Amino acid sequence: MSCARIHPNTWGCHGVKVEVDTETEQVEIIRYVAVEVGRAVNPLLVKGWIYGAALRGEGFALAEEMIYDQGLLSEARFREYKVLTTMDSLPVEPIIVEHLEAAGPYGAEGIGEPGLVPAARL
């Protein structure tokens, strides 16, 4: 499980259950739960951010690699650097815990960073 506090009142926690093949070191995600705290002005949009953040975090952890050759990045062009796409998406259980933030508009907080930081740290 990974939790992140981005701003004084902005939180997100993600937990992942995995199976690891110790011979091949292949990792399979069994369950992914993402909890974001804040006022969801648009819950569908917030869930979309959570899904996207989980996919980026999975890519950071399991799929992406920067290979250097004599100090130079070998994938010098972006088209050569492979990232996960929606076709690689995993089942995520998004949970929104409503909490009003006095400083935010309509009691809302940001969702961009809080969804990504815990995912990347898993």
Rosetta blueprint (number, residue, H / E / L):
1 M L
2 S E
3 C E
4 A E
5 R E
6 I E
7 H E
8 P L
9 N L
10 T E
11 W E
12 G E
13 C E
14 H E
15 G E
16 V E
17 K E
18 V E
19 E E
20 V E
21 D L
22 T L
23 E L
24 T L
25 E L
26 Q L
27 V E
28 E E
29 I E
30 I E
31 R E
32 Y E
33 V E
34 A E
35 V E
36 E E
37 V E
38 G L
39 R L
40 A L
41 V L
42 N L
43 P H
44 L H
45 L H
46 V H
47 K H
48 G H
49 W H
50 I H
51 Y H
52 G H
53 A H
54 A H
55 L H
56 R H
57 G H
58 E H
59 G H
60 F H
61 A H
62 L H
63 A H
64 E L
65 E L
66 M L
67 I L
68 Y E
69 D E
70 Q L
71 G L
72 L E
73 L E
74 S L
75 E L
76 A L
77 R L
78 F H
79 R H
80 E H
81 Y L
82 K L
83 V L
84 L L
85 T L
86 T H
87 M H
88 D H
89 S L
90 L L
91 P L
92 V L
93 E E
94 P E
95 I E
96 I E
97 V E
98 E L
99 H L
100 L L
101 E L
102 A L
103 A L
104 G L
105 P H
106 Y H
107 G H
108 A L
109 E L
110 G L
111 I L
112 G H
113 E H
114 P H
115 G H
116 L H
117 V H
118 P H
119 A H
120 A H
121 R H
122 L L
